């Protein structure tokens, strides 16, 4: 590629907010300088690029391209750097396999397209609250080294006629440029069954718009929707996703594994499996909260390790929180 083309690709990716494309074009420019034996210039460009990578923060990601906003100038998305990878999660082996294949397809998407095959780019996670749906989506972004774009449901839904559909179109237009993992939590709030007679025509139009933008989604991004109540989803929603993954509530062994994972950074001496049995019915998020409660108690008491007393206190607090939630729901 001619040097002028390299420079144009660099500027074009910057204007479009395509951070991955910008990095790729910059690397091509550096390699071109090395081929010309301009090693000093290449080293300087490489140092600048590495410094950019170290300094990059979530708010700087959005500076390359304006975030989509509502008519009231409220952001429809927030951008975040992923804080975890698959190593930070406890998931069933079949789920790990699906997530691994999805991330592998994303990395090799150019090769797949060259063979006339589109990589899977839309995923629906279903399962009870706290089972790791959002965390799994964020871990995919962490594995791929790309930012998370998280939908702000409160601002997407508008009281203005037709405005919600417009907001959805803006979100997916943003998604089509650059590389992101777009996380849409509580997707069932917008993808509800259209045959529900209690709902008015505007909701049906919103569902239709949602189905259309999901189906039309193309680009170098992953769209991940999550639902705690999949039975509320419109029957047509299921067909629009390339992959559907169910994350179950953790069993006894999984709860034990979550405890071990979250306590790996501190010394602990207690019956791990016994604690797991005592947390029957806890979600993965509730087990994690209990582990953190135990660590906090250890630190505050200036103890040397997490023991039976600390974990017993944490389980009791977890049960109290569960009772409050259950009573508020019903």
C-alpha positions as CSV (number, residue, x, y, z in Angstrom):
1,X,0.0,0.0,0.0
2,X,1.3,3.4,-0.9
3,X,2.3,5.8,1.9
4,X,-0.5,8.2,0.9
5,X,-3.0,5.4,1.3
6,X,-1.7,4.5,4.7
7,X,-2.0,8.1,5.9
8,X,-5.6,8.3,4.5
9,X,-6.5,5.1,6.2
10,X,-5.1,6.4,9.5
11,X,-7.1,9.7,9.3
12,X,-10.3,8.0,8.0
13,X,-10.3,5.6,11.0
14,X,-9.7,8.4,13.4
15,X,-12.6,10.4,12.0
16,X,-14.9,7.4,12.1
17,X,-14.0,6.6,15.7
18,X,-12.7,3.2,14.7
19,X,-10.1,2.6,17.3
20,X,-9.2,-0.9,16.1
21,X,-8.9,0.4,12.6
22,X,-6.7,3.3,13.8
23,X,-4.4,0.9,15.6
24,X,-4.1,-1.3,12.5
25,X,-3.4,1.6,10.2
26,X,-0.8,2.9,12.5
27,X,0.9,-0.5,12.7
28,X,0.9,-0.6,8.9
29,X,2.5,2.8,8.7
30,X,5.2,1.7,11.2
31,X,6.0,-1.4,9.2
32,X,6.2,0.7,6.0
33,X,8.8,2.9,7.8
34,X,10.8,-0.2,8.8
35,X,10.8,-1.6,5.3
36,X,12.3,1.8,4.2
37,X,15.0,1.4,6.9
38,X,13.6,4.4,8.7
39,X,14.1,2.6,12.0
40,X,14.3,5.8,14.2
41,X,11.0,7.1,12.9
42,X,9.4,3.7,13.3
43,X,10.6,3.4,16.9
44,X,9.3,6.9,17.7
45,X,5.9,6.0,16.1
46,X,5.8,2.7,18.0
47,X,6.5,4.5,21.3
48,X,3.7,7.0,20.7
49,X,1.3,4.2,19.8
50,X,2.2,2.2,23.0
51,X,1.9,5.3,25.1
52,X,-1.6,6.0,23.6
53,X,-2.6,2.4,24.5
54,X,-1.4,2.8,28.1
55,X,-3.1,6.1,28.6
56,X,-6.4,5.3,27.0
57,X,-9.4,5.5,29.3
58,X,-13.1,4.9,28.8
59,X,-13.9,8.7,28.4
60,X,-11.2,9.0,25.8
61,X,-12.7,6.2,23.7
62,X,-15.8,8.3,23.1
63,X,-13.7,11.3,22.1
64,X,-13.0,9.8,18.7
65,X,-16.7,9.8,17.8
66,X,-19.7,11.5,19.6
67,X,-22.0,9.2,21.5
68,X,-25.6,8.9,20.3
69,X,-28.0,11.0,22.3
70,X,-31.7,11.5,22.8
71,X,-33.5,14.6,21.7
72,X,-33.0,15.9,25.2
73,X,-29.2,15.5,24.8
74,X,-29.0,12.5,27.1
75,X,-26.4,9.7,26.2
76,X,-27.9,6.4,25.0
77,X,-24.6,4.6,25.7
78,X,-21.8,4.5,28.2
79,X,-18.3,3.3,27.1
80,X,-16.2,1.2,29.5
81,X,-13.0,-0.7,29.4
82,X,-13.7,-4.4,30.3
83,X,-12.6,-5.3,33.7
84,X,-12.6,-9.1,33.4
85,X,-11.8,-12.1,31.1
86,X,-13.0,-15.7,31.1
87,X,-10.6,-16.5,34.0
88,X,-12.6,-14.3,36.3
89,X,-15.8,-16.3,35.8
90,X,-17.2,-19.7,36.9
91,X,-19.3,-21.0,34.0
92,X,-20.5,-24.4,32.8
93,X,-18.1,-26.0,30.3
94,X,-20.6,-25.9,27.5
95,X,-21.1,-22.2,28.0
96,X,-17.3,-21.6,28.0
97,X,-17.1,-23.5,24.7
98,X,-19.8,-21.3,23.1
99,X,-18.2,-18.1,24.3
100,X,-14.8,-19.3,23.2
101,X,-16.0,-20.1,19.7
102,X,-17.8,-16.7,19.4
103,X,-14.6,-14.8,20.4
104,X,-12.5,-16.9,18.0
105,X,-14.9,-16.1,15.2
106,X,-14.6,-12.4,15.9
107,X,-10.8,-12.6,15.8
108,X,-11.0,-14.5,12.4
109,X,-13.9,-12.6,11.0
110,X,-12.0,-11.4,7.9
111,X,-11.0,-15.0,7.0
112,X,-14.6,-16.2,7.5
113,X,-16.0,-13.4,5.3
114,X,-13.4,-14.2,2.6
115,X,-15.0,-17.7,2.5
116,X,-18.5,-16.2,2.2
117,X,-19.4,-17.0,5.8
118,X,-20.5,-14.3,8.2
119,X,-19.3,-14.6,11.8
120,X,-22.0,-14.7,14.5
121,X,-22.4,-11.1,15.8
122,X,-25.5,-11.2,18.0
123,X,-26.0,-13.2,21.1
124,X,-28.9,-13.5,23.6
125,X,-28.0,-14.6,27.2
126,X,-30.9,-15.9,29.2
127,X,-31.0,-17.0,32.8
128,X,-32.0,-16.0,36.4
129,X,-30.6,-12.8,37.9
130,X,-27.0,-12.9,39.1
131,X,-26.0,-15.9,37.0
132,X,-23.3,-14.0,35.1
133,X,-25.0,-12.8,31.9
134,X,-23.6,-9.3,31.8
135,X,-20.3,-10.5,33.3
136,X,-19.9,-13.0,30.5
137,X,-20.5,-10.3,27.9
138,X,-17.9,-8.1,29.5
139,X,-15.5,-11.0,29.7
140,X,-15.8,-11.5,25.9
141,X,-14.8,-7.9,25.5
142,X,-11.9,-8.5,27.8
143,X,-10.7,-11.5,25.9
144,X,-10.9,-9.5,22.6
145,X,-9.4,-6.4,24.0
146,X,-12.2,-4.1,22.8
147,X,-14.3,-1.6,24.7
148,X,-17.8,-2.3,26.1
149,X,-20.7,-0.1,25.0
150,X,-23.5,-0.4,27.5
151,X,-27.1,0.6,26.6
152,X,-28.8,3.0,29.0
153,X,-32.3,1.6,29.0
154,X,-33.7,4.5,31.0
155,X,-32.8,7.0,28.2
156,X,-33.6,4.7,25.3
157,X,-37.3,4.4,26.2
158,X,-38.9,7.7,25.4
159,X,-42.4,9.1,26.0
160,X,-42.3,10.8,22.6
161,X,-44.1,9.0,19.8
162,X,-41.6,7.1,17.6
163,X,-38.6,8.4,19.6
164,X,-37.7,5.0,21.1
165,X,-37.3,3.5,17.6
166,X,-35.1,6.4,16.6
167,X,-33.0,5.9,19.6
168,X,-32.5,2.2,18.8
169,X,-31.5,3.1,15.2
170,X,-28.9,5.6,16.6
171,X,-27.4,2.9,18.8
172,X,-26.9,0.4,16.1
173,X,-25.6,3.0,13.7
174,X,-22.9,3.7,16.2
175,X,-22.3,0.0,16.6
176,X,-21.7,-0.4,12.8
177,X,-18.5,1.8,13.0
178,X,-15.5,0.6,15.0
179,X,-15.4,-2.5,17.2
180,X,-17.4,-2.8,20.4
181,X,-19.2,-5.3,22.6
182,X,-22.6,-3.7,22.9
183,X,-24.4,-4.9,26.1
184,X,-28.2,-4.5,26.2
185,X,-29.3,-5.6,29.7
186,X,-33.0,-6.3,30.4
187,X,-33.7,-6.8,26.7
188,X,-37.1,-8.2,27.5
189,X,-38.2,-4.7,28.4
190,X,-38.2,-3.8,24.7
191,X,-38.6,-7.2,23.1
192,X,-41.9,-8.2,24.7
193,X,-44.5,-10.4,23.0
194,X,-46.5,-8.3,20.5
195,X,-49.6,-10.3,21.0
196,X,-50.0,-9.0,24.5
197,X,-53.4,-7.2,24.3
198,X,-52.6,-5.1,27.3
199,X,-49.9,-3.2,25.3
200,X,-50.7,-0.3,23.0
201,X,-49.6,0.2,19.4
202,X,-46.5,2.1,20.3
203,X,-45.0,-0.9,22.1
204,X,-45.7,-3.1,19.1
205,X,-43.9,-0.5,16.9
206,X,-40.9,-0.5,19.3
207,X,-40.7,-4.3,19.1
208,X,-40.9,-4.2,15.3
209,X,-38.1,-1.6,15.2
210,X,-36.0,-3.6,17.6
211,X,-36.4,-6.7,15.5
212,X,-35.4,-4.8,12.3
213,X,-32.2,-3.2,13.7
214,X,-31.1,-6.5,15.2
215,X,-31.6,-8.3,11.9
216,X,-29.9,-5.5,9.9
217,X,-26.9,-5.3,12.3
218,X,-23.6,-5.7,10.4
219,X,-20.1,-4.6,11.2
220,X,-17.1,-5.4,13.4
221,X,-19.0,-5.5,16.7
222,X,-20.7,-8.0,18.9
223,X,-24.3,-7.3,20.1
224,X,-25.1,-9.1,23.4
225,X,-28.6,-8.9,24.9
226,X,-29.5,-10.3,28.3
227,X,-32.9,-11.3,29.7
228,X,-34.0,-12.5,33.2
229,X,-37.5,-13.2,31.8
230,X,-37.2,-14.9,28.4
231,X,-40.8,-16.0,28.5
232,X,-41.7,-12.3,28.0
233,X,-39.8,-12.1,24.7
234,X,-41.6,-11.9,21.4
235,X,-41.5,-15.2,19.6
236,X,-39.8,-13.4,16.6
237,X,-36.9,-12.1,18.8
238,X,-35.4,-15.6,19.2
239,X,-34.9,-16.0,15.4
240,X,-33.0,-12.7,15.1
241,X,-30.1,-13.7,17.2
242,X,-27.2,-15.7,15.8
243,X,-26.6,-17.5,19.1
244,X,-28.7,-18.1,22.3
245,X,-26.9,-19.1,25.5
246,X,-28.6,-20.1,28.7
247,X,-26.7,-19.5,32.0
248,X,-28.1,-21.6,34.8
249,X,-28.1,-20.8,38.5
250,X,-25.0,-22.2,40.1
251,X,-25.1,-25.7,41.7
252,X,-23.2,-26.7,44.8
253,X,-19.9,-27.2,43.0
254,X,-20.2,-24.0,41.1
255,X,-20.9,-22.0,44.3
256,X,-17.8,-23.6,45.8
257,X,-15.7,-22.6,42.7
258,X,-17.0,-19.0,42.9
259,X,-15.9,-18.8,46.5
260,X,-12.5,-20.2,45.7
261,X,-12.1,-17.7,42.8
262,X,-13.1,-14.7,44.8
263,X,-11.0,-15.6,47.8
264,X,-7.9,-16.4,45.9
265,X,-6.1,-13.2,46.8
266,X,-6.4,-13.8,50.6
267,X,-5.6,-16.6,53.0
268,X,-8.7,-18.6,54.0
269,X,-9.2,-21.5,56.3
270,X,-12.8,-22.9,56.5
271,X,-14.9,-25.7,55.1
272,X,-15.5,-24.4,51.5
273,X,-17.9,-27.1,50.5
274,X,-19.9,-26.7,53.8
275,X,-20.2,-23.0,53.1
276,X,-21.3,-23.7,49.6
277,X,-24.1,-26.0,50.9
278,X,-25.2,-23.3,53.3
279,X,-25.6,-20.9,50.4
280,X,-28.2,-23.1,48.6
281,X,-30.2,-20.9,46.3
282,X,-27.6,-18.2,46.1
283,X,-26.9,-16.8,42.7
284,X,-23.2,-16.5,41.5
285,X,-23.5,-12.7,42.3
286,X,-24.7,-13.4,45.8
287,X,-21.9,-15.9,46.4
288,X,-19.4,-13.3,45.3
289,X,-21.0,-10.7,47.6
290,X,-20.7,-13.1,50.5
291,X,-17.0,-13.7,49.7
292,X,-16.4,-9.9,49.7
293,X,-18.3,-9.5,53.0
294,X,-16.1,-12.1,54.6
295,X,-12.9,-10.3,53.3
296,X,-14.1,-7.0,54.6
297,X,-14.8,-8.4,58.1
298,X,-11.3,-10.0,58.1
299,X,-9.7,-6.7,57.2
300,X,-11.7,-4.6,59.7
301,X,-10.9,-7.0,62.6
302,X,-7.3,-7.1,61.5
303,X,-7.4,-10.9,61.3
304,X,-4.8,-13.0,59.3
305,X,-7.2,-15.0,57.2
306,X,-10.8,-15.6,56.4
307,X,-12.2,-18.2,58.7
308,X,-15.4,-19.9,59.7
309,X,-16.6,-16.9,61.7
310,X,-16.1,-14.5,58.8
311,X,-17.9,-16.7,56.2
312,X,-20.7,-17.5,58.6
313,X,-21.3,-13.8,59.1
314,X,-21.2,-13.2,55.3
315,X,-23.7,-16.0,54.7
316,X,-26.1,-14.6,57.3
317,X,-25.9,-11.2,55.7
318,X,-26.5,-12.7,52.3
319,X,-29.7,-14.5,53.6
320,X,-30.9,-11.2,55.1
321,X,-30.5,-9.4,51.8
322,X,-32.3,-12.3,50.0
323,X,-35.2,-12.0,52.4
324,X,-35.5,-8.3,51.8
325,X,-35.5,-8.8,48.0
326,X,-38.0,-11.6,48.2
327,X,-40.4,-9.7,50.4
328,X,-40.2,-6.6,48.2
329,X,-41.1,-8.7,45.2
330,X,-44.0,-10.3,46.7
